[in-house]
Amino acid sequence: MNHGAFDPIALLPPMDDVTKSVPRGALPGAIYDRIRHAIITGVYPAGMRLNEQRLAEALEVSRVPLRESFHRLERDGFISQEPRRSAVVTGWDRRRVDELFDTRIGIEVEAVQIATQRIAQGRSTRELELMIAHSREAIHRGDPLGVAEASTEFHQLLVAATGNELMISFMDQLAPRMIWLFYLTSERDSEQACAEHDELVEVMASGNTSLARSVAHAHIESGRAPSLAAMQL
């Protein structure tokens, strides 16, 4: 495919249903979701230039909300922008994968310890258990994006269980990248990941913080090498 000759009109239908149903202030978020989905699923592959004017025409929106969505897409690592040039879809390399796993370990392992302490004080694990069930439902219906989203939300809930707003905010920034990477490596054993989530929740419910940290670290780290291998990095 010639990325320089990209015609978004040929790839994305208009957003008639979206532009008519969402409030004006929510339009940048709807555009963000649409473009992010196209990038994650490979409709817009790495290296593709997203011409602002033509993309606005394709989505039947003005360039103002599109620019707002571009800022968020750049913040979340989906595109890169340079002044007076088209946005470019980013890709994955070994450095980006390692940075994501290193950052997750730094946040999530500590979060699991705090969350385990709060569970010992009476916090429920019900939300975590329900999200594991949602992951399995997505596996059974053959929905790799749904699996990626549910798995990411499970990890967000782990951090949310700390009640630490700063940690939650950092995790929310990682979530879009996690969904993207989980989707790209969806040939990995999703059932095994669910089993590891089950084990982690069980250990957290036991109140053993040291073991919970160890299990959380092992679970996250176990995904690094297979992710790099699946993406041939």
Sequence and secondary structure as in RCSB ss.txt:
>XXXX:A:sequence
MNHGAFDPIALLPPMDDVTKSVPRGALPGAIYDRIRHAIITGVYPAGMRLNEQRLAEALEVSRVPLRESFHRLER
DGFISQEPRRSAVVTGWDRRRVDELFDTRIGIEVEAVQIATQRIAQGRSTRELELMIAHSREAIHRGDPLGVAEA
STEFHQLLVAATGNELMISFMDQLAPRMIWLFYLTSERDSEQACAEHDELVEVMASGNTSLARSVAHAHIESGRA
PSLAAMQL
>XXXX:A:secstr
  GGG  GGGTS   HHHHHHS GGGHHHHHHHHHHHHHHTTSS TT EE HHHHHHHHT  HHHHHHHHHHHHH
TTSEE  TTS EEE    HHHHHHHHHHHHHHHHHHHHHHHHHHHTT   HHHHHHHHHHHHHHHTT HHHHHHH
HHHHHHHHHHTT  HHHHHHHHHHHHHHHHHHHHTTTS HHHHHHHHHHHHHHHHHT HHHHHHHHHHHHHTTHH
HHHHHTT 
